Amino acid sequence: MKLYFFKKQLLKLFFVSLCLSSCLKIALTRYHILEKKVSFRYITNGNTKIVFIPMHHIGVKEFYEDAKNKIDSFVISGYSIYFEGVKMGEVRDSLQKDSILRKTRKVTGVDFVTASKTNGYLDTINNTILGEKFKGLSKFKLVNQPRGIVNKSDTIKYNNVDATYVQIIAACENKFGPIILSEYDIKTNFGEKYKTKKDKEMKKYFLADFRNNLIADSILKSTSQKIVLLYGAKHFDGIIENLKKSDTNYKEVEKL
């Protein structure tokens, strides 16, 4: 299953904001969904140059066109592109796959199975985001993040640097103990209304901490000294924190 993760650690907060806000535009603006141009943050240790481009999985067409143009320019300038995308990973059989996906839903509260089947988080026909309907959504002309922003066939310049669901679930269970699926978890089909009491610490570890460490480790092991990171905005602090643990010279700078 191939799926770009949204701003994972803010997904539910995003939905709450949309539901509670008296103005949908305020909520969309708060999470930068209406931006038409990409922004940059820069990291370096004096040798390796890192450009962080905050991405989101729904937005306006102009944003993704600008992102594509900027990314292409970085590639021409010799940068390696790291992008997020959590995949299933190797499983023994369909039963293990189903269990992994249900544990993922239990920990995060998000039904990624349904999102993958609908080609993204946004359903422009029904004006829903991951199944949640929002009045007035259509007037903002939002789109799902296009698949063509990165050239996945070019595995030399473009790198899917992320964990798999199998890895993350194993890491969560190793750190917090077994994730036990209840009868409700098992009998509630994907696509149906689902609610769960989440462990906030485990959810953060699942969506951010484990993956940030993996991304930073990949940077540290890379032979490339010019890297562009395409991840949700909230990954920035975790990535730079993990880089500093191994090399205290890493810091954010205004320009490279």
N, C-alpha and C positions, 0 to 999 in steps of 0.2 A: 504494500500500500504506500503510494507516494503522496505526500501532503506537506505543503509548507505550513509550518506552525505559525499561528498568529502571535500577537504579543501575549504569550502564554500566561505569564504570571499576572497579567492585568485583564484577562478575558472576562472573568465573572464581574470584576469591578466595573468594567466597561458596560456590560449589560445592565448592571444596577443603575449606573449613571444615566443610561438611555431611558430606562423605565421611570426614574424618579425626576429627571430634569423636566422643567416646564417648557423648555425649548430644546428640541432635538439638535439644532445647530450648535448649541453650547457644548453638548456632550461630544459631538463629532469633532468640534474644534479642539476641545480639551485633549483628545487623543490623536490629534494631528491628522485625522482621516481626510480632511478637506484640503490639505496642503498640495500645491501644484508643483513645487520644486523640492528636490531632495536636499538634505542638509548633511554636513560632514562634521565628524569629530576626529581628532588626530592623536595617535599614540606613537611613541618612539623610545628606544633605549640608547639612541645615538647611532645605532647601526641599522636596525630594522625599522622600516617606515610602515605604519599601519593606518589606513583610512577606514573609519567606521561609518557606514551609511545606515541610519535607522530605517527599517522597513516595516510595513504593515500589510496585512493580507486582504484588506479592502481599502479602497481609496478612489480617487478620481483618475480618469484616463491620462490627464496631463502629467500627473506624478510619475506614473509608470513609464511614460514616454521619456521623461527627463531622466529617470533612473537608468533606463536602457542606454541612452546616449552617453551619460556620464560613465557608466560601467564599461562600455565599448572603448571610451577614451582612455580609461585606466589600463585596459588590456593592451592597447596599442603602446602605452608608455611602459609596458613590461611588468605590470602588477599581476599577481595571482589573485583570483577571486575565490573567497570562501563564502559559501551560502548555507543556510540552514535547511533542514528537511529531515524530520524524523521518520524512518522507515520501520517496517516490522522487525526485520532481522531474521535469523535462521530459527525455524521452529521444527519440532519433530512431526507434527501432524496438525490437522484442523482443530482438534480439541485444545491443544496448547495455544494455538493462535487465538481462538475464541476466549480462552481464559485470560490471556495477556491483554486483549482489548477490553474485556470487562473490568479487569483490575485497573487499567488505565482510566476508564470512565469513573470508576469508584474513587480513585485518588484525585482526579482533576475535576470531575463533575461535567466533563465535556465529552460529547458523543462524536469522536473523530471519524467513526465509521460512516455515519450519515453525511458528514461534511465531505468526505472523499467521494461519495457517490453523487453528490450534487455539484461536483467540480469546484468547490470552494465554500466559503462561509456565507456568502451572500446569495440569496435567491431573489433575483430582480422581478420575477413574475409574481411571486406572492409577497414581496416586500418583507422578507425575513432574513435574519442573521442567525445561522445555526438553529433554524426552526422557530426562533422568537420573532413575532410580528411587531413592526414598529410603524405607526401611523405617520405618514408624511415622508417616509424614507425615499420614495422614488424621485422626489424633486431634486435631490442632491446628485443624481446621476452617478452613483457609485458603481464600481466594478470590482470583481475579484482580481487579485494579483495575477497578471498574465504569466503563463508558463514560459514564454520566450525571453524573459528578461536575462536569464543566464543560458549559456550554451552547454547543456548537460552532456552533449556528445563529445565536447572538447574537455577531456578529463585531465589535460595537462595545465590549462589555464584556469579552468573552473573546477572547484573542488567542493563536493557536498561533505562538509565537515560537521558532523552531528552524531548523536547517539542513536541507537535503535530502541524501539519499545522493549524488546527483550532485555537489552542491557540496563535500561533505566529501571524496569520492574525488579530485576535481579538486585540492582544496587539498593533500591528502596527497601526490599525485604531483608537484605543483609544489614542495613542500617537500623531499620525500625521494627523488623520482625515480619512474619508472614502476613500477607494481605488476604484476609478470609472473605470469600464471596458468600453473601447471604442468599437465601432463597429469592428474595426480592431482586438482588443483583443478577441472578441467573435467569429468572423468569421474565424480567423486563427486557423486551427486545430492543435492539438498536433502532432508533427512529421514534420510539415511544417516549412519552413524558417520563423523566427520571429525576429523582432527587436523592441526594446522599449527604450525610454529615461528614465533611472532609476534615482530615488532619492537616491544618495549615502548614505545619513544619514539613510534613511529607510532601505536600503539594508543591511547596516552594523548591524542595530538593529535586522533585521530579521535573518540574518545568524549567528550573533555572540552575540551581547550584551544581548538579551533576554535569549538566551539559556545558556550563561555563568553564568548568575545570577541564573538560575534554577539549574544548575549543582552544583554550590557552595552551594546553599541552601540545596540541597540533602546531600552534604557532612557534612554540619554543623548539620543536623538533624540525621545523621546516628549514629547507635550504634557501628559500626565497627571502629576500630582504625588503620586498615591496608587496604588501598584502592589503586587499580590500575585504572588509568584513560586512556581509549583508545579513543582519540579524535584527530582531526586535529591539527597540530602544533600551529596554530594561536589562538587556544582556550586557550593556557596556560596563557598568560598574563591577559586575562579577568577573568579567573577562580581565579587566585591567588589574583587579585585586589579585587574581590568580597568577597573572604575569609577574607582578611585583614580589610574590612569594619566592619565585625562582630567580628573579633578577630585579633588584631594587632600583636599577637605573630606568626602568620603564615608568613613564609618566605621560599625562595628557599635555599636549602643547597646542598653541593657537594655530600653528601652521608647520608644515614639514619643510 
